[in-house]
Amino acid sequence: MMSLLSLMMIRLNKMQIGVAMGIGAAAIAMNFLSCVTIPKGAKAVSPFRKDSYLGKWYEIARMDFKFEKNLDHVTAEYSLNPDGSIRVDNKGYNYVKKQWKQSIGKAKFVKTPDAARLKVSFFGPFYAGYNVIAIDPEYKYAMVAGNNLDYLWLLSREKDIPAAIQTAYLKQAQNLGYDVSKLVWTNQR
């Protein structure tokens, strides 16, 4: 017959295993929810000049999703935080609700700052991919891919983009598998 001490040790071991499994499951869930990827076949710009990318960008087009639904006059402003991460300040005008919407987040490089693979968060520990996959030499026009083919943005330092650059970016996006007919063209006027 087992002693009381032996029974208590068995219960303690089971509880420790349960706690360890719970912590492990939570870690896996956090990793899954914060999945930071790049669409298959896409390559982040490298070398990447972070300081040249900072500043204000106008959204020219996007794959629509709930956080940007009904927004025009969308801008993104990037600046350095004291801890070295990048402050992301997104603004847009909701033409249905007739009010401005703003979201502040932060971005961090997935690996090194010389490759344009970042992870961005607007909600605490949950990150999504932010991958600059095309940019001109003067850092005036950019194409950004999210985690998958549901997320794509065309950005410009001006309120429009030259037709030749737009055509090249759309062709590149199509070659990656994006359905560019689903792009929402942002009113900047």
SERO-4910 file (N, C-alpha, C, O; in steps of 0.05 Angstrom, whole numbers):
BEGIN
 pado doro    nc1    nc2    nc3   cac1   cac2   cac3    cc1    cc2    cc3    oc1    oc2    oc3
  Met    A     17    -23      0      0      0      0     18     25      0     38     26     14
  Met    A     10     45    -16     25     69    -18     22     87      7      0     88     19
  Ser    A     43    100     13     42    118     36     29    144     27     27    150      3
  Leu    A     21    160     46      9    186     41     29    204     26     21    219      8
  Leu    A     54    203     34     75    219     21     78    211     -8     81    229    -25
  Ser    A     77    185    -14     79    176    -42     56    186    -59     60    195    -82
  Leu    A     31    186    -48      8    196    -62     10    226    -67      3    236    -89
  Met    A     20    240    -48     23    269    -51     44    275    -72     41    294    -88
  Met    A     66    260    -74     86    264    -94     75    259   -122     81    273   -141
  Ile    A     59    238   -125     47    232   -151     28    255   -160     29    263   -183
  Arg    A     12    265   -141     -6    288   -148     10    313   -155      3    327   -174
  Leu    A     31    318   -140     48    341   -146     61    338   -173     61    358   -189
  Asn    A     71    315   -180     83    311   -207     62    315   -229     68    327   -249
  Lys    A     38    305   -225     16    309   -245     10    338   -248      6    348   -271
  Met    A      9    353   -226      3    381   -227     26    396   -242     20    414   -258
  Gln    A     51    389   -236     74    402   -249     73    397   -279     78    415   -295
  Ile    A     66    372   -287     64    365   -315     42    381   -328     45    392   -350
  Gly    A     19    383   -314     -3    399   -325      3    428   -329     -4    440   -349
  Val    A     17    440   -309     25    468   -311     45    471   -334     42    490   -350
  Ala    A     65    453   -336     84    455   -358     71    453   -385     78    467   -404
  Met    A     52    434   -388     37    431   -413     21    456   -419     19    464   -442
  Gly    A      9    468   -399     -7    492   -403     10    515   -412      2    530   -430
  Ile    A     34    518   -400     52    539   -409     62    534   -437     63    553   -453
  Gly    A     68    509   -443     76    503   -470     55    508   -491     61    519   -512
  Ala    A     30    501   -485      8    506   -503      4    536   -507     -2    545   -529
  Ala    A      7    552   -486      4    581   -488     26    593   -505     21    611   -521
  Ala    A     50    583   -502     72    592   -519     68    586   -548     73    603   -565
  Ile    A     58    562   -554     52    554   -582     30    572   -593     32    581   -616
  Ala    A      9    577   -577    -13    594   -586     -4    622   -591    -12    634   -612
  Met    A     13    633   -574     23    660   -578     40    662   -604     37    680   -620
  Asn    A     56    641   -608     73    640   -632     55    638   -657     60    652   -677
  Phe    A     34    622   -656     16    619   -678      1    645   -684     -2    653   -707
  Leu    A     -9    658   -663    -24    682   -666     -7    705   -676    -17    724   -688
  Ser    A     19    704   -670     37    725   -678     54    716   -702     77    725   -705
  Cys    A     43    700   -719     56    689   -742     66    712   -760     50    728   -769
  Val    A     92    712   -766    103    732   -783    116    718   -807    137    705   -804
  Thr    A    103    720   -830    113    706   -854    114    726   -877    108    749   -874
  Ile    A    122    715   -900    123    730   -925    110    712   -946    115    688   -945
  Pro    A     95    722   -964     83    705   -985    104    689  -1000    126    698  -1005
  Lys    A     96    664  -1007    114    647  -1022    124    660  -1048    108    671  -1063
  Gly    A    150    659  -1052    162    671  -1076    170    701  -1072    185    711  -1088
  Ala    A    159    714  -1052    166    742  -1048    192    744  -1033    200    727  -1018
  Lys    A    207    766  -1039    232    771  -1026    232    799  -1016    225    818  -1030
  Ala    A    240    802   -991    242    829   -979    265    844   -991    286    832   -998
  Val    A    262    870   -994    283    887  -1004    308    884   -987    307    886   -962
  Ser    A    331    880  -1000    357    878   -986    378    886  -1005    379    875  -1027
  Pro    A    396    905   -999    397    919   -974    375    939   -971    364    950   -990
  Phe    A    368    944   -946    346    963   -939    357    985   -922    372    980   -904
  Arg    A    349   1010   -929    358   1033   -914    335   1043   -896    318   1058   -905
  Lys    A    335   1035   -871    314   1041   -853    310   1072   -851    287   1081   -852
  Asp    A    331   1087   -848    328   1116   -845    316   1129   -869    301   1149   -866
  Ser    A    320   1118   -893    308   1129   -917    278   1123   -918    263   1137   -931
  Tyr    A    270   1101   -905    242   1093   -906    225   1108   -886    201   1111   -890
  Leu    A    237   1118   -865    222   1133   -845    208   1158   -857    217   1168   -878
  Gly    A    187   1167   -844    173   1191   -854    145   1184   -863    134   1162   -856
  Lys    A    133   1202   -878    105   1199   -885    102   1185   -913    116   1192   -932
  Trp    A     82   1167   -914     75   1153   -938     45   1155   -943     30   1154   -924
  Tyr    A     37   1159   -968      9   1158   -975      2   1131   -986     17   1119  -1002
  Glu    A    -21   1120   -977    -30   1095   -988    -43   1100  -1015    -62   1116  -1017
  Ile    A    -34   1086  -1035    -45   1089  -1062    -66   1067  -1067    -87   1073  -1078
  Ala    A    -60   1043  -1058    -79   1021  -1061    -73   1000  -1039    -52    999  -1027
  Arg    A    -94    983  -1034    -91    962  -1014   -110    940  -1020   -130    943  -1034
  Met    A   -104    917  -1009   -124    895  -1007   -141    902   -983   -130    906   -961
  Asp    A   -167    905   -987   -184    915   -965   -187    894   -943   -188    870   -948
  Phe    A   -188    904   -918   -193    887   -895   -206    904   -874   -207    928   -876
  Lys    A   -217    891   -853   -235    904   -835   -224    929   -821   -239    948   -816
  Phe    A   -198    930   -816   -187    953   -802   -184    978   -820   -180   1000   -810
  Glu    A   -186    974   -846   -184    997   -864   -209   1001   -881   -210   1017   -899
  Lys    A   -230    986   -874   -255    987   -890   -265   1016   -890   -266   1029   -869
  Asn    A   -273   1025   -913   -285   1052   -917   -266   1075   -911   -275   1097   -905
  Leu    A   -240   1071   -913   -221   1092   -907   -210   1104   -933   -202   1089   -951
  Asp    A   -209   1130   -934   -195   1145   -955   -174   1163   -941   -173   1164   -916
  His    A   -158   1176   -957   -138   1195   -946   -120   1180   -926   -113   1192   -905
  Val    A   -113   1155   -932    -97   1139   -913    -68   1146   -915    -57   1148   -937
  Thr    A    -55   1151   -892    -27   1155   -891    -14   1137   -869    -28   1128   -851
  Ala    A     11   1133   -872     27   1119   -852     52   1135   -847     66   1143   -866
  Glu    A     57   1141   -822     81   1156   -815     98   1139   -797     89   1129   -776
  Tyr    A    124   1136   -805    143   1119   -790    164   1136   -778    176   1153   -791
  Ser    A    170   1131   -752    191   1145   -738    204   1126   -718    192   1105   -711
  Leu    A    227   1133   -708    241   1116   -689    231   1120   -661    228   1143   -652
  Asn    A    227   1098   -647    221   1099   -618    248   1099   -603    268   1090   -614
  Pro    A    248   1108   -578    273   1108   -563    286   1080   -560    310   1079   -558
  Asp    A    270   1059   -561    281   1032   -558    292   1020   -584    300    997   -585
  Gly    A    291   1036   -606    301   1027   -632    279   1015   -649    284   1011   -673
  Ser    A    256   1009   -638    234    999   -655    223   1023   -671    231   1046   -667
  Ile    A    206   1017   -690    194   1038   -707    165   1044   -699    149   1025   -697
  Arg    A    160   1069   -694    132   1077   -688    117   1079   -714    126   1090   -734
  Val    A     93   1067   -714     76   1066   -737     51   1082   -730     36   1075   -712
  Asp    A     45   1103   -745     22   1120   -741      5   1120   -766     11   1135   -785
  Asn    A    -16   1104   -766    -34   1102   -789    -58   1119   -785    -70   1119   -763
  Lys    A    -66   1134   -806    -90   1151   -804   -106   1148   -830    -95   1144   -851
  Gly    A   -132   1151   -827   -149   1150   -850   -176   1162   -844   -184   1163   -821
  Tyr    A   -190   1172   -864   -216   1184   -861   -238   1164   -868   -238   1154   -891
  Asn    A   -255   1157   -849   -277   1139   -855   -300   1155   -868   -313   1171   -854
  Tyr    A   -303   1152   -894   -323   1168   -908   -352   1160   -903   -370   1174   -910
  Val    A   -356   1137   -890   -383   1129   -882   -391   1141   -856   -412   1153   -853
  Lys    A   -373   1139   -836   -378   1150   -809   -370   1179   -807   -376   1192   -787
  Lys    A   -357   1189   -828   -349   1218   -829   -332   1225   -805   -337   1245   -792
  Gln    A   -311   1209   -800   -293   1214   -779   -265   1202   -785   -263   1183   -800
  Trp    A   -245   1214   -773   -218   1205   -776   -213   1181   -758   -224   1180   -736
  Lys    A   -196   1163   -767   -189   1139   -751   -158   1139   -750   -145   1144   -770
  Gln    A   -148   1132   -727   -119   1131   -723   -112   1106   -708   -125   1098   -689
  Ser    A    -90   1093   -716    -79   1070   -702    -49   1073   -699    -35   1078   -718
  Ile    A    -40   1070   -674    -12   1073   -668     -1   1045   -661    -14   1030   -646
  Gly    A     21   1038   -673     33   1012   -668     63   1014   -669     74   1036   -669
  Lys    A     76    990   -668    105    990   -670    113    967   -688    100    947   -690
  Ala    A    136    971   -701    148    951   -718    176    945   -709    190    962   -699
  Lys    A    183    920   -713    211    911   -707    220    894   -731    204    881   -744
  Phe    A    246    894   -735    257    877   -756    256    848   -748    262    842   -725
  Val    A    249    831   -766    248    802   -761    276    791   -755    280    776   -737
  Lys    A    295    800   -771    323    791   -767    341    815   -764    346    825   -742
  Thr    A    351    826   -787    369    848   -786    358    872   -800    341    869   -818
  Pro    A    366    896   -793    354    921   -806    362    925   -835    351    943   -848
  Asp    A    380    908   -846    387    912   -874    369    896   -893    372    896   -917
  Ala    A    350    881   -881    329    867   -897    302    877   -889    296    879   -865
  Ala    A    285    884   -908    259    897   -903    237    877   -895    215    879   -905
  Arg    A    244    859   -877    224    841   -865    219    850   -837    237    848   -819
  Leu    A    196    861   -832    189    871   -806    164    856   -795    149    843   -810
  Lys    A    160    859   -769    135    850   -757    123    875   -744    137    890   -731
  Val    A     97    878   -747     83    902   -737     61    893   -719     47    873   -723
  Ser    A     57    910   -698     36    903   -678     20    929   -671     32    950   -666
  Phe    A     -6    926   -671    -24    947   -662    -39    937   -637    -54    952   -624
  Phe    A    -35    911   -630    -49    899   -608    -31    883   -590    -31    858   -592
  Gly    A    -15    896   -574      1    882   -554     21    862   -566     37    870   -584
  Pro    A     19    837   -558     40    818   -566     34    805   -593     49    787   -602
  Phe    A     13    813   -607      5    801   -633     18    816   -656     12    840   -660
  Tyr    A     35    802   -671     49    814   -694     40    802   -720     31    779   -721
  Ala    A     43    818   -741     37    809   -768     61    817   -786     76    835   -779
  Gly    A     64    803   -808     86    809   -826     82    836   -841     60    843   -849
  Tyr    A    103    851   -844    104    875   -859    130    873   -875    152    877   -865
  Asn    A    127    867   -901    150    861   -918    151    880   -942    134    879   -959
  Val    A    171    897   -942    175    915   -965    187    897   -987    210    889   -985
  Ile    A    172    893  -1008    181    875  -1030    189    889  -1055    200    877  -1074
  Ala    A    184    916  -1056    193    932  -1079    196    961  -1069    179    971  -1054
  Ile    A    217    974  -1078    221   1002  -1072    239   1014  -1093    257   1001  -1103
  Asp    A    234   1039  -1100    251   1052  -1119    277   1062  -1106    278   1063  -1081
  Pro    A    298   1068  -1121    323   1076  -1109    322   1101  -1091    338   1104  -1073
  Glu    A    303   1119  -1097    300   1144  -1081    282   1140  -1057    277   1159  -1042
  Tyr    A    271   1117  -1053    252   1111  -1031    228   1130  -1033    219   1141  -1013
  Lys    A    217   1132  -1057    192   1148  -1061    168   1131  -1065    145   1140  -1060
  Tyr    A    171   1106  -1074    149   1088  -1080    155   1061  -1069    178   1051  -1072
  Ala    A    136   1048  -1057    141   1022  -1045    117   1003  -1048     94   1012  -1050
  Met    A    122    977  -1048    101    957  -1047    107    940  -1023    129    930  -1019
  Val    A     86    936  -1006     89    922   -981     70    898   -981     46    901   -987
  Ala    A     81    875   -975     65    850   -972     61    843   -943     79    848   -926
  Gly    A     38    833   -936     34    823   -909     42    794   -906     61    785   -920
  Asn    A     29    779   -889     36    751   -884     29    733   -908     42    713   -912
  Asn    A      9    741   -923     -1    723   -944    -13    740   -967    -10    765   -966
  Leu    A    -26    727   -985    -37    741  -1009    -62    757  -1003    -74    768  -1022
  Asp    A    -70    759   -978    -93    776   -971    -85    804   -964   -102    822   -960
  Tyr    A    -59    810   -962    -50    836   -953    -29    847   -972     -8    834   -976
  Leu    A    -34    870   -983    -16    884  -1001    -22    913  -1001    -45    921  -1000
  Trp    A     -1    930  -1001     -4    959  -1002     15    970  -1023     38    962  -1025
  Leu    A      6    990  -1038     23   1007  -1054     24   1034  -1041      4   1046  -1034
  Leu    A     49   1043  -1036     53   1068  -1022     70   1088  -1038     85   1080  -1056
  Ser    A     66   1113  -1032     80   1135  -1046     86   1158  -1027     70   1162  -1008
  Arg    A    107   1172  -1031    113   1196  -1016     94   1219  -1024     92   1239  -1011
  Glu    A     82   1216  -1048     64   1235  -1059     36   1223  -1059     32   1199  -1053
  Lys    A     16   1239  -1066    -12   1229  -1067    -19   1212  -1091    -42   1204  -1094
  Asp    A      1   1208  -1108     -4   1190  -1131     22   1176  -1137     43   1180  -1124
  Ile    A     21   1159  -1157     44   1143  -1165     47   1143  -1195     26   1141  -1209
  Pro    A     71   1145  -1206     74   1145  -1235     63   1119  -1247     66   1098  -1236
  Ala    A     51   1121  -1271     38   1098  -1284     58   1075  -1288     51   1052  -1285
  Ala    A     83   1081  -1296    102   1061  -1301    109   1045  -1276    112   1020  -1277
  Ile    A    111   1058  -1254    117   1044  -1228     93   1028  -1219     96   1006  -1210
  Gln    A     70   1040  -1222     45   1025  -1215     43   1000  -1231     37    979  -1220
  Thr    A     48   1001  -1257     46    978  -1274     66    957  -1266     60    933  -1265
  Ala    A     91    965  -1261    112    946  -1253    105    932  -1226    108    908  -1224
  Tyr    A     95    948  -1207     88    936  -1181     64    917  -1184     64    895  -1171
  Leu    A     44    924  -1200     21    906  -1204     30    880  -1218     20    859  -1211
  Lys    A     48    882  -1237     57    858  -1250     72    841  -1231     69    816  -1231
  Gln    A     89    852  -1214    104    837  -1194     84    823  -1175     88    800  -1168
  Ala    A     64    838  -1166     44    826  -1148     29    803  -1161     25    782  -1149
  Gln    A     21    807  -1186      7    785  -1201     25    760  -1203     16    738  -1200
  Asn    A     51    764  -1208     69    742  -1211     72    727  -1185     79    703  -1185
  Leu    A     67    740  -1162     68    727  -1136     42    712  -1129     41    697  -1111
  Gly    A     21    718  -1145     -5    705  -1140    -26    723  -1130    -49    714  -1124
  Tyr    A    -21    749  -1127    -41    768  -1118    -62    772  -1139    -56    773  -1163
  Asp    A    -87    774  -1131   -109    781  -1149   -112    811  -1148   -126    822  -1131
  Val    A    -98    825  -1165    -97    854  -1164   -123    868  -1171   -127    891  -1166
  Ser    A   -142    853  -1182   -169    864  -1187   -183    870  -1161   -203    885  -1160
  Lys    A   -174    858  -1139   -186    863  -1112   -175    887  -1098   -183    893  -1076
  Leu    A   -155    900  -1110   -144    924  -1097   -164    946  -1094   -180    951  -1113
  Val    A   -164    959  -1072   -180    983  -1067   -161   1007  -1072   -140   1009  -1060
  Trp    A   -169   1025  -1090   -153   1048  -1097   -161   1071  -1078   -184   1080  -1079
  Thr    A   -143   1080  -1062   -148   1099  -1041   -151   1127  -1052   -134   1137  -1067
  Asn    A   -173   1141  -1045   -177   1169  -1053   -158   1186  -1036   -161   1186  -1011
  Gln    A   -140   1200  -1049   -122   1218  -1034   -128   1247  -1041   -113   1265  -1032
  Arg    A   -149   1253  -1056   -155   1281  -1064   -177   1292  -1047   -185   1315  -1051
***
